Amino acid sequence: MRIVLDTNVLLAAFGTRGLCEALLASVLDGHDLVTSEYILGELRRHLLGKFRIPSRAAAQLVAFLRQHGEVVEPSAVPTGACRDPADVPVLGTAVSGHADLLVTGDSDLLVLKRYQGIAIVRPRECYERMH
């Protein structure tokens, strides 16, 4: 499966022990992680700001995802495709990356359930589908 993990899922994977950490490990161990500079940039900003991770450590985490994932340029998606315009590039990443799943905890994306044939699911649902 080709899977996009939204920024909030990646933050939880790197910042806490539990489901999102296990999900990221599972994706990297048999599936294709798809991401974009937009998602990686958001991740870096939140790691530095909200999580106060040192710049070098944040850069290493982003480099790890670049190395183990496929970085795509988000496709153009109409701004009205979802409630939050900041989520448009995340949808564009999934479209451009020919993702099977977009995994997120963001209610503005989850309410869509699907976008252009891509299922939008919570981390638990993704994990259950893979196991």
Secondary structure, 3 states (H helix, E strand, C coil): CEEEECHHHHHHHHHCCCHHHHHHHHHHCCCEEEEEHHHHHHHHHHHHCCCCCCHHHHHHHHHHHHHHCEEECCCCCCHHHCCCHHHHHHHHHHHHCCCCEEECCCHHHHCCCEECCEEEECHHHHHHHHC
